[in-house]
């Protein structure tokens, strides 16, 4: 959640900063129960 706050909700940028692909970020968000807009 904090990385999404830092990137103002920019999931592509958040994934890049974390070293994940965008699909991996979505999978991890889903697993954690975070809302995917």
N, C-alpha and C positions, 0 to 999 in steps of 0.2 A: 504494500500500500504506500509506503513512504517513497519508493522510487517513482510511483505514478504521480504522487504529489510533486516531487521534484521536477518531473517532466511535464507538469500540467496536464496529465492524463494521456500524453502521447505514448501509446503502447509500443509503437515501432522504436522510438528513441529509448524507451525503458528497456526493451529487449536488447538493443545494441549495447547499452551501458552494462547490462548484466551478462552479456556474452551469450545470449540465447537467441534462437530463431523466434520469430513472432509466433509461430505455431506452438513452440515449447512454452512460451510465456502464457499463451491462452490455456494450455493444458494445466500448467501450474496454478493459474488463477482459478480455474474450474475446481481443481483438487482442493484448494484452500477455501472454496466457497465464496470467492470474490466475484462481484458482478462484472460481467463482460458486456460492454455497451456496443 
